Amino acid sequence: MNHAVCIIPAAGLGTRMAEVCATAGVPCKELLPVAGAPAILHALALAAAGGATAIAVVLRPGKEAVRQVIDDHAAVVAPGCEIVYRWQAEPGGEGRAILQCRDMLDGAAAFGVLYPDNCYRPPQDGDQRSP
């Protein structure tokens, strides 16, 4: 198989961001607005722009709102990407999140991990930064 997989761990408790989320009126950090859109959508768009053909989003019970936002916008922000959800009963760190997706990595040409609470701006045309 010649596919590229991106794993987005999003099952954490987000305790360090709890006050910010409460102030913003959102249930979790993945839904915090960044430049007019929830952070999770920026992660999906970046995965698609980076060549992912499949994106695995690892969630836990209580984060159904994240799945709903993705389902509502994935066709626009990550066109052509297969979105797969994996559910953890409880948060267990990034290693466990990646293990939840190990079957998707068989035969993958490449894989990456993106964190929805780290937003990146890819270089634009004419940008002098190194890619």
Secondary structure, DSSP 8 states (H G I E B T S, - for coil): --EEEEEEE--S--GGGHHHHHHHT-SSGGGSEETTEEHHHHHHHHHHHTT-SEEEEEE-TT-HHHHHHHHHHHHHHSTT-EEEEEE-SS--HHHHHHHTTHHHHTTEEEEEE--TTS------TT--S--
